[in-house]
Amino acid sequence: MSQHYFSVTWDQLHRDARALAWRLIERGPFEGIVAITRGGLIPAAIIARELELRLIESVCVVTYDEEVMSEPRVTKLPVAAGDGTGWLIIDDLVDTGTTARCVRKLLPAAHFATVYAKPAGRALVDTYITEVSQNTWIMFPWDMEPQFAVPLAKRDKT
């Protein structure tokens, strides 16, 4: 199966995070948000603003090194969230479900929401906005930098 890449701009991420907040508003009220670092930090900030939530925790789970998956390792727990009752978990993406399963065990009563979802992990989240294929690697804006692009007409001549 070939790998596909999907680039998400800052504007698109902001629109999608606001769309997620729109879906979540009827599920609340929530006591606070637990952002899964690092990818969930920016969507959590946008959603916290839209839902007028000021209590934000984080859970740090290390599973990726570049594009290579490893066993999940929790490096920071969301102490204030208890078992997750009344809390909202936010991440940028659910992929294979490795991180989601780990965080679900920590906060079984929380509402879990992601901006993007892949089929292998989709059932682990309660709410998401956009589904992408399992073989799609999402390039988030924090993973990219703008740079000069050779015009198409000149690419074939080099």
N, CA, C and O of each residue as an XYZ file, in Angstrom:
632
protein
N       0.855     -1.180      0.000
C       0.000      0.000      0.000
C       0.899      1.241      0.000
O       1.772      1.374      0.858
N       0.693      2.134     -0.942
C       1.535      3.322     -1.047
C       1.129      4.371     -0.016
O      -0.029      4.462      0.391
N       2.120      5.154      0.388
C       1.917      6.211      1.376
C       1.454      7.483      0.664
O       2.014      7.860     -0.366
N       0.445      8.134      1.206
C      -0.038      9.410      0.690
C       0.238     10.474      1.743
O       0.300     10.180      2.936
N       0.402     11.706      1.292
C       0.644     12.820      2.208
C      -0.451     13.856      2.030
O      -0.849     14.170      0.908
N      -0.935     14.385      3.149
C      -1.980     15.394      3.163
C      -1.467     16.555      3.991
O      -1.257     16.413      5.195
N      -1.264     17.703      3.362
C      -0.751     18.888      4.059
C      -1.907     19.713      4.605
O      -2.848     20.045      3.885
N      -1.819     20.033      5.873
C      -2.825     20.855      6.540
C      -2.194     22.212      6.843
O      -1.152     22.288      7.493
N      -2.829     23.278      6.371
C      -2.331     24.625      6.640
C      -2.818     25.091      8.011
O      -3.693     24.472      8.617
N      -2.238     26.188      8.485
C      -2.691     26.769      9.744
C      -4.165     27.160      9.644
O      -4.935     26.931     10.577
N      -4.558     27.751      8.513
C      -5.957     28.160      8.331
C      -6.898     26.961      8.363
O      -7.951     27.006      8.999
N      -6.511     25.886      7.673
C      -7.348     24.688      7.645
C      -7.466     24.059      9.027
O      -8.554     23.647      9.430
N      -6.363     23.982      9.752
C      -6.390     23.426     11.103
C      -7.309     24.252     11.997
O      -8.082     23.701     12.781
N      -7.222     25.572     11.876
C      -8.074     26.438     12.689
C      -9.553     26.216     12.355
O     -10.384     26.114     13.258
N      -9.882     26.142     11.063
C     -11.271     25.885     10.657
C     -11.758     24.537     11.174
O     -12.871     24.430     11.687
N     -10.925     23.511     11.039
C     -11.321     22.167     11.470
C     -11.459     22.076     12.987
O     -12.360     21.400     13.483
N     -10.583     22.744     13.726
C     -10.680     22.748     15.195
C     -11.941     23.485     15.645
O     -12.595     23.064     16.599
N     -12.286     24.580     14.965
C     -13.530     25.298     15.289
C     -14.750     24.445     14.960
O     -15.743     24.467     15.687
N     -14.671     23.690     13.858
C     -15.776     22.788     13.511
C     -15.933     21.716     14.585
O     -17.053     21.335     14.926
N     -14.819     21.232     15.115
C     -14.877     20.250     16.199
C     -15.506     20.883     17.437
O     -16.336     20.255     18.094
N     -15.126     22.107     17.762
C     -15.724     22.808     18.907
C     -17.237     22.952     18.722
O     -17.999     22.815     19.679
N     -17.660     23.227     17.502
C     -19.087     23.367     17.201
C     -19.831     22.071     17.532
O     -20.922     22.099     18.101
N     -19.231     20.944     17.170
C     -19.853     19.643     17.488
C     -19.833     19.358     18.988
O     -20.751     18.732     19.517
N     -18.801     19.812     19.659
C     -18.632     19.494     21.081
C     -19.494     20.360     21.996
O     -19.804     19.955     23.116
N     -19.875     21.520     21.541
C     -20.602     22.449     22.416
C     -21.882     21.819     22.969
O     -22.251     22.070     24.116
N     -22.551     21.010     22.166
C     -23.785     20.364     22.638
C     -23.498     19.183     23.570
O     -24.402     18.712     24.260
N     -22.268     18.706     23.599
C     -21.883     17.587     24.473
C     -21.518     18.046     25.875
O     -21.474     17.241     26.804
N     -21.259     19.321     26.028
C     -20.815     19.878     27.307
C     -21.982     20.147     28.219
O     -23.094     19.682     27.971
N     -21.735     20.895     29.271
C     -20.487     21.602     29.531
C     -19.401     20.664     30.046
O     -19.676     19.621     30.639
N     -18.163     21.070     29.800
C     -17.006     20.320     30.265
C     -16.318     21.106     31.371
O     -16.326     22.337     31.375
N     -15.726     20.382     32.302
C     -14.978     21.019     33.385
C     -13.653     21.570     32.865
O     -13.208     22.642     33.275
N     -13.037     20.826     31.964
C     -11.754     21.248     31.418
C     -11.353     20.360     30.264
O     -12.078     19.445     29.871
N     -10.181     20.650     29.730
C      -9.639     19.927     28.587
C      -8.319     19.280     28.987
O      -7.522     19.856     29.727
N      -8.110     18.073     28.481
C      -6.799     17.427     28.567
C      -6.269     17.355     27.143
O      -6.816     16.648     26.297
N      -5.201     18.096     26.892
C      -4.566     18.082     25.572
C      -3.524     16.978     25.549
O      -2.715     16.861     26.470
N      -3.542     16.169     24.497
C      -2.509     15.155     24.331
C      -1.351     15.821     23.595
O      -1.494     16.288     22.465
N      -0.196     15.851     24.267
C       0.952     16.517     23.649
C       1.667     15.554     22.725
O       1.724     14.343     22.939
N       2.207     16.163     21.690
C       2.264     17.577     21.381
C       1.160     17.984     20.427
O       0.717     19.132     20.447
N       0.718     17.075     19.606
C      -0.231     17.413     18.546
C      -1.547     17.994     19.002
O      -2.161     18.762     18.260
N      -2.004     17.660     20.192
C      -3.290     18.157     20.662
C      -3.252     19.538     21.283
O      -4.303     20.105     21.584
N      -2.056     20.098     21.484
C      -1.957     21.392     22.163
C      -2.636     22.531     21.404
O      -3.405     23.292     21.991
N      -2.365     22.653     20.134
C      -2.942     23.771     19.370
C      -4.442     23.589     19.166
O      -5.193     24.537     19.398
N      -4.919     22.404     18.740
C      -6.381     22.246     18.673
C      -7.053     22.464     20.033
O      -8.149     23.020     20.090
N      -6.418     22.038     21.123
C      -7.004     22.234     22.454
C      -7.127     23.709     22.790
O      -8.117     24.121     23.395
N      -6.138     24.515     22.410
C      -6.203     25.956     22.675
C      -7.361     26.592     21.906
O      -8.083     27.431     22.446
N      -7.533     26.197     20.667
C      -8.623     26.743     19.841
C      -9.977     26.327     20.421
O     -10.890     27.143     20.546
N     -10.089     25.057     20.768
C     -11.356     24.542     21.314
C     -11.642     25.144     22.684
O     -12.794     25.453     22.991
N     -10.614     25.315     23.514
C     -10.802     25.946     24.827
C     -11.357     27.355     24.668
O     -12.236     27.771     25.424
N     -10.846     28.086     23.689
C     -11.354     29.435     23.438
C     -12.813     29.390     23.013
O     -13.637     30.146     23.529
N     -13.130     28.518     22.085
C     -14.489     28.454     21.541
C     -15.505     27.979     22.577
O     -16.658     28.409     22.550
N     -15.092     27.102     23.485
C     -16.002     26.588     24.518
C     -15.893     27.375     25.825
O     -16.553     27.051     26.812
N     -15.057     28.407     25.818
C     -14.804     29.244     26.990
C     -14.361     28.423     28.198
O     -14.857     28.608     29.310
N     -13.420     27.513     27.957
C     -12.827     26.711     29.023
C     -11.455     27.273     29.371
O     -10.664     27.591     28.483
N     -11.181     27.390     30.646
C      -9.894     27.943     31.079
C      -9.019     26.903     31.772
O      -7.821     27.117     31.957
N      -9.616     25.785     32.151
C      -8.861     24.743     32.842
C      -8.338     23.750     31.809
O      -9.096     22.975     31.226
N      -7.026     23.795     31.598
C      -6.411     22.945     30.585
C      -5.281     22.153     31.213
O      -4.363     22.714     31.811
N      -5.363     20.849     31.068
C      -4.338     19.916     31.532
C      -3.659     19.332     30.305
O      -4.092     19.557     29.175
N      -2.601     18.588     30.535
C      -1.986     17.867     29.422
C      -1.585     16.474     29.889
O      -1.319     16.228     31.065
N      -1.554     15.589     28.919
C      -1.008     14.257     29.136
C       0.049     14.087     28.059
O      -0.201     14.340     26.881
N       1.223     13.659     28.473
C       2.333     13.504     27.539
C       2.558     12.024     27.280
O       2.932     11.267     28.175
N       2.320     11.628     26.029
C       2.497     10.244     25.613
C       3.433     10.247     24.416
O       3.151     10.883     23.400
N       4.537      9.542     24.535
C       5.510      9.473     23.447
C       5.284      8.156     22.697
O       5.438      7.070     23.257
N       4.910      8.279     21.402
C       4.711      7.080     20.576
C       5.416      7.168     19.235
O       5.736      6.143     18.634
N       5.668      8.408     18.751
C       6.277      8.600     17.437
C       7.675      9.181     17.558
O       7.949      9.990     18.445
N       8.546      8.765     16.666
C       9.838      9.408     16.454
C       9.929      9.580     14.946
O      10.230      8.633     14.220
N       9.662     10.820     14.473
C       9.513     11.079     13.034
C       8.316     10.250     12.542
O       7.190     10.496     12.975
N       8.533      9.274     11.647
C       7.434      8.453     11.130
C       7.471      7.028     11.680
O       6.815      6.145     11.127
N       8.222      6.785     12.754
C       8.382      5.441     13.307
C       7.619      5.339     14.626
O       7.826      6.141     15.536
N       6.736      4.345     14.719
C       5.961      4.129     15.946
C       6.759      3.297     16.939
O       7.573      2.461     16.549
N       6.518      3.533     18.228
C       7.119      2.733     19.287
C       6.046      2.479     20.345
O       4.916      2.947     20.209
N       6.390      1.754     21.377
C       5.455      1.516     22.477
C       5.164      2.838     23.191
O       6.079      3.637     23.387
N       3.910      3.085     23.583
C       3.597      4.352     24.245
C       4.260      4.455     25.619
O       4.322      3.493     26.385
N       4.744      5.646     25.893
C       5.386      5.924     27.178
C       4.781      7.219     27.728
O       4.936      8.279     27.121
N       4.095      7.140     28.870
C       3.490      8.324     29.490
C       4.567      9.036     30.291
O       5.163      8.458     31.200
N       4.815     10.310     29.942
C       5.845     11.082     30.634
C       5.259     12.178     31.531
O       5.988     12.788     32.314
N       3.940     12.435     31.422
C       3.254     13.368     32.319
C       1.785     12.978     32.392
O       1.134     12.771     31.368
N       1.278     12.883     33.595
C      -0.133     12.543     33.821
C      -0.972     13.798     34.007
O      -0.465     14.806     34.500
N      -2.246     13.759     33.622
C      -3.153     14.892     33.840
C      -3.779     14.811     35.228
O      -4.903     14.330     35.372
N      -3.082     15.264     36.225
C      -3.441     15.061     37.626
C      -4.846     15.569     37.977
O      -5.598     14.867     38.653
N      -5.203     16.757     37.536
C      -6.479     17.366     37.935
C      -7.699     16.680     37.330
O      -8.815     16.881     37.810
N      -7.510     15.879     36.291
C      -8.651     15.316     35.561
C      -9.241     14.056     36.179
O     -10.270     13.575     35.704
N      -8.634     13.511     37.210
C      -9.175     12.306     37.846
C      -9.350     11.172     36.861
O      -8.412     10.806     36.153
N     -10.575     10.602     36.811
C     -10.851      9.514     35.858
C     -11.397     10.054     34.534
O     -11.746      9.286     33.638
N     -11.466     11.395     34.421
C     -11.933     12.030     33.199
C     -13.379     12.488     33.240
O     -13.849     13.101     32.282
N     -14.096     12.213     34.315
C     -15.496     12.623     34.401
C     -15.614     14.134     34.208
O     -15.004     14.915     34.938
N     -16.410     14.531     33.211
C     -16.618     15.948     32.923
C     -15.507     16.597     32.112
O     -15.541     17.803     31.866
N     -14.537     15.819     31.701
C     -13.384     16.353     30.970
C     -13.441     15.972     29.500
O     -14.077     14.995     29.106
N     -12.758     16.773     28.715
C     -12.666     16.598     27.276
C     -11.203     16.332     26.914
O     -10.330     17.133     27.247
N     -10.931     15.222     26.239
C      -9.590     14.916     25.744
C      -9.522     15.397     24.300
O     -10.414     15.108     23.502
N      -8.463     16.132     23.965
C      -8.295     16.637     22.605
C      -6.945     16.193     22.047
O      -5.913     16.317     22.707
N      -6.973     15.671     20.814
C      -5.749     15.370     20.077
C      -5.953     15.797     18.629
O      -7.081     15.970     18.167
N      -4.840     15.963     17.928
C      -4.937     16.341     16.525
C      -5.454     15.195     15.677
O      -6.212     15.413     14.731
N      -5.047     13.961     16.010
C      -5.293     12.820     15.138
C      -5.357     11.536     15.944
O      -4.598     11.360     16.897
N      -6.255     10.642     15.571
C      -6.187      9.261     16.027
C      -5.772      8.453     14.807
O      -6.431      8.491     13.768
N      -4.671      7.721     14.946
C      -4.091      6.980     13.820
C      -4.349      5.496     14.027
O      -5.419      5.003     13.671
N      -3.405      4.788     14.587
C      -3.583      3.353     14.848
C      -4.363      3.106     16.125
O      -4.873      2.008     16.345
N      -4.458      4.130     16.968
C      -5.159      4.000     18.237
C      -4.232      3.722     19.405
O      -4.701      3.578     20.534
N      -2.941      3.643     19.170
C      -1.985      3.337     20.237
C      -2.046      4.380     21.352
O      -2.197      4.026     22.521
N      -1.930      5.648     21.004
C      -1.997      6.724     22.001
C      -3.391      6.790     22.613
O      -3.530      6.945     23.826
N      -4.412      6.674     21.790
C      -5.796      6.758     22.272
C      -6.093      5.678     23.308
O      -6.707      5.961     24.337
N      -5.663      4.441     23.049
C      -5.885      3.359     24.031
C      -5.194      3.668     25.348
O      -5.757      3.439     26.419
N      -3.992      4.182     25.273
C      -3.222      4.528     26.470
C      -3.943      5.607     27.282
O      -4.084      5.479     28.498
N      -4.396      6.664     26.613
C      -5.066      7.769     27.308
C      -6.453      7.349     27.793
O      -6.882      7.783     28.863
N      -7.152      6.529     27.043
C      -8.462      6.008     27.477
C      -8.339      5.250     28.796
O      -9.217      5.349     29.653
N      -7.252      4.492     28.962
C      -7.049      3.770     30.223
C      -6.851      4.736     31.385
O      -7.292      4.466     32.502
N      -6.192      5.858     31.125
C      -5.954      6.854     32.168
C      -7.217      7.636     32.521
O      -7.447      7.965     33.684
N      -8.041      7.934     31.497
C      -9.219      8.790     31.663
C     -10.449      8.135     31.036
O     -10.993      8.647     30.058
N     -10.890      7.003     31.596
C     -11.963      6.236     30.950
C     -13.302      6.962     30.859
O     -14.116      6.627     29.999
N     -13.552      7.943     31.719
C     -14.852      8.625     31.724
C     -14.871      9.903     30.886
O     -15.917     10.545     30.783
N     -13.757     10.283     30.292
C     -13.681     11.532     29.517
C     -14.305     11.369     28.135
O     -14.447     10.254     27.632
N     -14.669     12.480     27.539
C     -15.124     12.526     26.149
C     -13.878     12.766     25.298
O     -13.158     13.740     25.515
N     -13.625     11.896     24.346
C     -12.403     11.929     23.542
C     -12.739     12.475     22.155
O     -13.605     11.939     21.465
N     -12.041     13.553     21.749
C     -12.285     14.159     20.442
C     -10.975     14.435     19.723
O      -9.991     14.853     20.333
N     -10.978     14.198     18.426
C      -9.817     14.505     17.595
C     -10.279     15.281     16.364
O     -11.436     15.203     15.951
N      -9.354     16.019     15.802
C      -9.679     16.757     14.591
C      -9.746     15.798     13.411
O     -10.675     15.856     12.606
N      -8.755     14.916     13.312
C      -8.681     13.967     12.203
C      -8.691     12.544     12.750
O      -8.252     12.300     13.874
N      -9.194     11.606     11.947
C      -9.272     10.205     12.370
C      -8.964      9.284     11.197
O      -9.374      9.536     10.064
N      -8.237      8.217     11.491
C      -7.987      7.154     10.515
C      -8.810      5.940     10.930
O      -9.137      5.797     12.108
N      -9.148      5.070      9.993
C     -10.031      3.941     10.285
C      -9.584      3.057     11.454
O     -10.428      2.610     12.231
N      -8.300      2.798     11.599
C      -7.819      1.891     12.653
C      -8.066      2.427     14.061
O      -8.168      1.644     15.005
N      -8.164      3.737     14.217
C      -8.360      4.310     15.540
C      -9.691      4.999     15.741
O     -10.019      5.403     16.857
N     -10.453      5.138     14.691
C     -11.709      5.904     14.714
C     -12.667      5.474     15.828
O     -13.297      6.330     16.448
N     -12.790      4.196     16.091
C     -13.745      3.714     17.101
C     -13.345      4.104     18.528
O     -14.167      4.016     19.441
N     -12.103      4.530     18.730
C     -11.630      4.893     20.063
C     -11.990      6.314     20.471
O     -11.875      6.671     21.644
N     -12.427      7.134     19.507
C     -12.784      8.514     19.824
C     -14.297      8.692     19.734
O     -14.982      7.997     18.984
N     -14.793      9.636     20.516
C     -16.229      9.897     20.543
C     -16.657     10.864     19.442
O     -17.752     10.746     18.892
N     -15.791     11.813     19.130
C     -16.108     12.843     18.148
C     -14.859     13.169     17.334
O     -13.760     13.267     17.881
N     -15.034     13.335     16.033
C     -13.943     13.786     15.163
C     -14.566     14.560     14.010
O     -15.783     14.537     13.828
N     -13.732     15.245     13.233
C     -14.236     16.047     12.120
C     -13.993     15.386     10.773
O     -14.933     15.189     10.003
N     -12.741     15.040     10.476
C     -12.395     14.565      9.140
C     -11.713     13.205      9.212
O     -10.791     12.997     10.001
N     -12.183     12.284      8.375
C     -11.536     10.972      8.284
C     -10.612     10.961      7.067
O     -10.963     11.450      5.994
N      -9.431     10.396      7.261
C      -8.482     10.205      6.162
C      -8.136      8.732      6.100
O      -8.323      8.007      7.077
N      -7.632      8.280      4.957
C      -7.291      6.868      4.798
C      -6.130      6.485      5.711
O      -5.334      7.333      6.115
N      -6.048      5.208      6.026
C      -5.011      4.719      6.924
C      -3.607      4.962      6.369
O      -2.665      5.158      7.137
N      -3.461      4.950      5.055
C      -2.133      5.119      4.456
C      -1.809      6.580      4.145
O      -0.921      6.859      3.340
N      -2.516      7.506      4.774
C      -2.243      8.938      4.601
C      -1.465      9.459      5.795
O      -1.861      9.269      6.945
N      -0.346     10.122      5.504
C       0.447     10.777      6.556
C       0.065     12.255      6.523
O       0.273     12.932      5.516
N      -0.494     12.751      7.626
C      -0.911     14.149      7.685
C       0.298     15.000      8.060
O       0.958     14.766      9.072
N       0.565     15.987      7.220
C       1.641     16.940      7.475
C       1.011     18.171      8.128
O       0.377     18.986      7.458
N       1.195     18.294      9.449
C       0.629     19.411     10.178
C       1.502     20.650      9.976
O       2.685     20.531      9.659
N       0.920     21.842     10.160
C       1.685     23.062      9.884
C       2.945     23.196     10.734
O       3.916     23.814     10.298
N       2.948     22.632     11.931
C       4.151     22.712     12.767
C       5.255     21.762     12.291
O       6.383     21.832     12.779
N       4.938     20.878     11.343
C       5.936     19.963     10.779
C       6.568     20.498      9.502
O       7.472     19.871      8.950
N       6.105     21.645      9.028
C       6.546     22.155      7.730
C       7.061     23.577      7.876
O       6.802     24.257      8.869
N       7.802     24.008      6.853
C       8.206     25.403      6.777
C       8.102     25.857      5.328
O       8.360     25.078      4.410
N       7.725     27.116      5.122
C       7.633     27.617      3.754
C       9.029     27.730      3.146
O       9.984     28.117      3.820
N       9.129     27.393      1.891
C      10.397     27.545      1.196
C      10.138     27.746     -0.287
O       9.038     27.493     -0.779
N      11.152     28.200     -0.987
C      11.038     28.466     -2.407
C      10.717     27.181     -3.159
O      11.283     26.124     -2.881
N       9.798     27.291     -4.120
C       9.451     26.170     -4.987
C       9.825     26.533     -6.420
O       9.471     27.605     -6.912
N      10.533     25.643     -7.073
C      10.911     25.847     -8.472
C       9.639     25.835     -9.316
O       8.803     24.948     -9.145
N       9.471     26.815    -10.239
C       8.296     26.804    -11.100
C       8.197     25.485    -11.877
O       9.216     24.909    -12.260
N       6.997     25.024    -12.102
C       6.772     23.758    -12.781
C       7.477     23.694    -14.144
O       8.062     22.670    -14.496
N       7.416     24.787    -14.899
C       8.033     24.815    -16.226
C       9.537     24.596    -16.168
O      10.127     24.105    -17.131
N      10.163     24.949    -15.058
C      11.613     24.786    -14.927
C      12.012     23.443    -14.327
O      13.171     23.048    -14.446
N      11.111     22.747    -13.701
C      11.445     21.484    -13.032
C      11.917     20.420    -14.005
O      12.857     19.686    -13.703
N      11.295     20.322    -15.151
C      11.674     19.284    -16.125
C      12.977     19.582    -16.823
O      13.563     18.684    -17.428
N      13.450     20.809    -16.761
C      14.654     21.209    -17.490
C      15.922     21.077    -16.654
O      17.020     21.273    -17.176
N      15.798     20.750    -15.381
C      16.993     20.657    -14.529
C      17.530     19.250    -14.454
O      18.530     19.006    -13.778
